C-alpha cells in the first residue's frame, strides 16, 4: 500500500516576506514599488492566501516567478535567486525601484586601478617638476642676494 504525501499548503504572506528578506528588500521599498503603504505590505505578509492578481504583481516586482511564492521552499528559492535573479552576482541582490541595480559593476575594476595608478604618476611628476622649478627660482634669488 502506497501513501501519498500531500504537500504542505504554503502561506503566501510568509513566502513573500521571506523572499523579500532573501533579496534584502525593505517593506518600504516593496510598498513603494507596488504603490501601497508599508502597513499594507505588513498586512499582505500576514495573509495566508493572496489574490492571484496581487500575487502576480508582487512576483513581478520581486522579479521571481509566481510559483516561487505559491510553492515556496527556502532552499529552492535561494537557489533560484542565486542562479537566475537579475543582480544575482550582486552582494545585495537587485534593487527594485525603477529596475536599477546600484551594485552591478559594469567596468573592469583592474582597469580602474591601472587608471588611478597612471593618474598618481602624472600628479607625482607634476609635483616633482614644480619642486624643481622652485629650487631653481630659490637658487637664482640666493645668487642675486650674494652679489
Secondary structure by P-SEA (a helix, b strand, c coil): cbbbbcccccaaaaaaaaaaaaacccaaaaaaaacccaaaaaaaaacccccaaaaaaaaaaacccccccccccaaaaaaaaaccccccccccccccccccccccccccaaaaaaaaaaaaaaaaaaaaaaaaaaaaaaaaaaaaaac
